[in-house]
Amino acid sequence: MIQDSWEQHSHWWQREFTRGADPEYEEQILPLLMDLAGEGGRVLDIGCGEGQVSRLLSSTSTKVFGIDPAWSQIREAVRRSTQEAYSQASATALPFTAGVFDTAVACLVFEHITALRQAVAEVSRVLAKGGKFIFMLNHPLLQTPGSGWVDDYISDPPSHYWRVGHYLVEQETLEEVQLGVHIPFVHRPLSEYVNALSENDLQLERMLEPSPPAGFLERNDSYRAAAHIPRLLVLICRKR
């Protein structure tokens, strides 16, 4: 179901989130990736979509390989390619031999993957010892399904607070991200991600929770009101 959704809605992604259309990518995600993946070498972009992360990283890397399960994304990635290589493949069955990559990147991908541990095991398998895994997620706590602003007019004085949804409940939801565009998301607690990394010899070195960028906050008043609520979680791991 997840792969079919991305095949069906790839044009939405290519239109709304690439080529400067999305301020979170332009002002935050892409600069962070450029900084964190600066070691170069051979880089794997997991869930590459139409390749904007791969194209960015190819300027400082020996070689960048992008994989995505959706053919519609891979075809567009190849069309827009500068010097990267692309292949249609699943994160749970990476088509590479063990230890061939210096860096692996997964940018807002694993919240769309059902078989978490299988995918994390594959990342560990293809990374060389000492290799880096840059793992970006929609924040599992603060972006839990059902989270959002609550205006409580019963309390005295009235209060305005950010409600966290059923954080400990692992669940797959089908979210309408735009009129007629439904994308499956898998919510799981942060501990599930951290434990899966640890079990597969990926040691957490740093964790980042950046504030939403200015361009995103300017889109409407409710975004500005949530300036202190991080949308992005970044885990930087090293293969032991």
C-alpha positions in Angstrom: 0.0 0.0 0.0 2.8 2.4 0.9 4.7 1.8 -2.4 1.5 2.2 -4.4 0.7 5.6 -2.7 4.1 7.0 -3.7 3.7 5.7 -7.2 0.4 7.4 -7.5 1.3 10.7 -5.8 4.9 11.2 -6.9 4.0 14.2 -8.9 2.6 15.9 -5.8 6.0 15.3 -4.0 8.0 16.5 -7.0 5.8 19.7 -7.3 5.5 20.6 -3.6 8.8 19.6 -2.0 11.6 20.0 -4.6 13.3 22.8 -6.7 12.9 25.4 -3.9 9.2 24.9 -3.3 9.4 23.9 0.3 11.0 26.1 2.9 11.7 23.3 5.4 13.9 21.6 2.8 15.5 24.7 1.5 16.2 26.5 4.8 16.7 23.5 7.2 16.9 20.0 5.8 19.2 20.4 2.9 21.7 22.7 4.7 21.8 20.3 7.6 22.5 17.3 5.3 25.2 19.2 3.5 26.9 19.9 6.9 26.5 16.5 8.4 27.5 14.5 5.3 30.5 16.6 4.6 32.9 13.7 5.0 32.3 12.7 1.4 33.1 9.2 0.1 30.5 6.8 -1.2 27.0 7.9 -0.1 23.7 6.0 -0.1 20.5 8.0 -0.2 17.7 5.7 1.0 14.2 6.7 -0.2 15.7 9.3 -2.6 12.5 10.3 -4.2 13.3 12.4 -7.3 16.8 12.9 -6.1 17.1 16.3 -4.6 19.2 15.1 -1.6 21.4 12.9 -3.9 22.0 15.8 -6.2 23.0 18.1 -3.3 25.4 15.5 -1.8 27.0 14.6 -5.2 28.9 17.9 -5.1 31.1 16.8 -2.2 31.0 13.0 -2.5 33.0 10.4 -4.5 29.8 8.8 -5.6 26.1 9.0 -4.6 23.7 6.2 -5.1 19.9 6.8 -4.6 17.3 4.1 -4.2 13.5 4.3 -4.0 10.8 1.8 -4.3 8.7 4.0 -6.6 9.5 3.8 -10.3 7.9 7.1 -10.9 10.4 8.7 -8.5 13.4 6.9 -10.0 12.5 7.9 -13.5 12.4 11.6 -12.5 15.6 11.3 -10.5 17.4 9.9 -13.6 15.9 12.7 -15.7 17.1 15.4 -13.3 20.4 13.6 -12.5 23.8 15.4 -12.6 26.3 12.6 -11.8 24.4 10.3 -9.3 23.3 6.7 -9.9 19.8 5.5 -9.1 18.0 2.2 -8.7 14.5 1.0 -7.9 14.8 -0.9 -4.7 13.3 -1.3 -1.2 15.1 -0.2 2.0 14.5 -3.7 3.3 16.5 -5.3 0.5 19.4 -3.0 -0.5 21.0 -4.2 -3.8 24.6 -3.7 -2.6 27.3 -5.8 -1.0 28.3 -5.4 2.6 30.4 -2.5 3.8 30.5 -0.5 0.6 29.2 2.9 1.8 30.9 5.5 3.9 27.6 7.4 4.6 24.0 6.5 4.5 21.2 9.1 4.6 17.5 8.5 5.2 15.5 11.8 5.0 11.9 11.5 6.2 11.7 8.0 4.9 11.5 5.5 7.8 8.1 6.8 9.0 6.8 5.3 5.7 8.5 1.9 6.2 6.6 -0.9 8.0 9.5 -3.3 8.5 11.7 -1.0 10.6 14.2 -3.5 12.0 14.8 -5.2 8.6 15.5 -1.8 7.0 17.8 -0.7 9.8 19.7 -4.0 9.5 20.2 -3.4 5.8 21.6 0.1 6.5 24.1 -1.4 9.0 25.0 -4.2 6.5 26.0 -1.8 3.7 27.9 0.7 5.8 31.6 0.3 6.3 32.9 0.1 9.9 33.1 3.7 11.1 30.5 4.8 8.5 27.9 7.4 9.3 24.1 7.1 9.2 22.2 10.4 9.1 18.7 9.6 10.1 16.0 12.3 9.8 12.4 11.7 11.0 9.2 13.6 11.6 9.6 14.1 15.4 8.0 10.9 16.8 6.9 12.6 20.0 5.7 16.0 19.1 4.4 15.0 15.7 2.5 12.0 16.9 -0.9 11.5 15.1 -3.5 13.4 17.0 -1.1 16.1 18.2 -1.9 19.8 17.8 -3.1 22.9 19.4 -5.8 22.9 22.0 -7.7 26.0 23.1 -9.0 25.3 26.6 -11.7 27.8 27.4 -13.0 25.9 30.4 -10.0 26.6 32.6 -9.6 29.9 34.3 -7.8 31.6 32.9 -8.2 30.0 29.4 -5.1 28.1 28.2 -3.5 27.3 24.9 -1.3 24.2 24.7 0.2 21.6 22.4 -1.5 18.2 22.9 0.6 15.1 22.3 -1.4 12.2 20.7 -1.2 8.5 21.7 2.6 8.5 21.7 3.2 4.9 22.9 0.8 3.3 20.5 2.5 2.1 17.3 0.1 2.7 14.5 -0.2 3.2 10.7 -2.4 6.0 9.6 -3.5 7.2 6.1 -3.2 10.9 6.2 -4.7 13.3 3.6 -1.7 15.7 3.2 -3.4 17.6 0.4 -6.8 17.4 -1.1 -7.0 13.9 -2.7 -3.5 13.0 -1.7 -3.4 10.2 0.9 0.0 9.0 2.2 0.5 6.2 4.8 2.5 7.1 7.9 3.8 4.7 10.5 4.1 6.2 14.0 6.3 4.5 16.5 7.9 5.7 19.8 11.5 7.0 19.6 12.6 4.0 21.7 11.8 1.7 18.8 14.1 3.6 16.5 16.9 3.9 19.1 16.7 0.2 20.0 16.7 -0.9 16.4 19.8 1.2 15.7 21.6 -0.2 18.8 20.7 -3.8 18.0 22.3 -3.3 14.6 25.7 -1.8 15.7 24.7 1.8 14.8 25.8 3.9 17.8 24.0 7.2 18.4 26.5 10.1 18.5 24.3 13.1 18.4 20.6 14.1 18.4 19.3 17.3 17.0 15.8 18.9 17.4 16.0 22.1 15.4 13.3 24.7 15.6 11.2 25.1 12.4 12.8 27.5 10.0 11.6 31.0 9.4 10.1 30.3 5.9 7.9 27.6 7.3 6.7 29.7 10.3 5.7 32.6 8.0 3.2 30.5 6.2 0.4 31.0 8.8 -0.3 32.1 12.3 -0.7 28.6 13.7 2.8 27.7 12.5 4.3 30.8 14.1 2.6 29.9 17.4 4.3 26.5 17.3 7.8 27.9 16.8 9.0 26.1 20.0 7.7 22.7 18.8 10.3 20.9 16.7 9.0 19.1 13.6 12.3 17.4 12.7 14.4 14.9 14.7 17.9 14.1 13.5 19.9 11.1 14.8 23.6 10.9 13.8 24.9 7.4 14.2 28.2 5.6 13.6 28.7 2.0 12.5 30.6 0.1 15.2 
